[in-house]
């Protein structure tokens, strides 16, 4: 997977996402390590930023916030590259929505 940004002649920003046509040939250990390291690194920078801002360390909070934004953009861009990951996230959301609906029905309330 790879991604980059191109500036069009009219000045607009255009993002290009590439990945293998068939992601099934990727080693599952490598794939899981990659995605979990992306997610965990982004969360670590988010927590660090929040801690710095709560501690009134605004300069350090700004730096860690910038790094968090860079990690988040990287995570989102790789997510947009991966057709398999999009499908996994959509399946997870559908399962959770169905589970939540069934729990609400079993409790006799459809209010969320």
FENUR-V587281 format. One record per backbone hydrogen bond with DSSP energy under -0.5 kcal/mol. NH is the residue of the N-H (numbers start at 1). CO is the residue of the C=O. Records with the same first field share a line. If there is no record, write none. Layout:
BEGIN
NH: CO ; CO
END
This chain:
BEGIN
2: 18
4: 16
6: 14
8: 6 ; 12
11: 8
14: 6
16: 4
18: 2
23: 21
25: 22
26: 23
31: 27
32: 28
33: 29
34: 30
35: 31
36: 32
37: 33
38: 34
39: 35
40: 36
41: 37
42: 38
43: 39
44: 40
45: 41
46: 42
47: 43
48: 44
49: 45
50: 46
51: 47
52: 48
53: 49
54: 50
55: 51
56: 53
57: 52
58: 56
61: 57
62: 58
63: 59
64: 60
65: 61
66: 62
67: 63
68: 64
69: 65
70: 66
71: 67
72: 68
73: 69
74: 70
75: 71
76: 72
77: 73
78: 74
79: 75
80: 76
81: 77
82: 78
83: 81
86: 82
87: 83
88: 84
89: 85
90: 86
91: 87
92: 88
93: 89
94: 90
95: 91
96: 92
97: 93
98: 94
99: 95
100: 96
101: 97
102: 98
103: 99
104: 100
105: 101
106: 102
107: 103
108: 105
109: 104
END
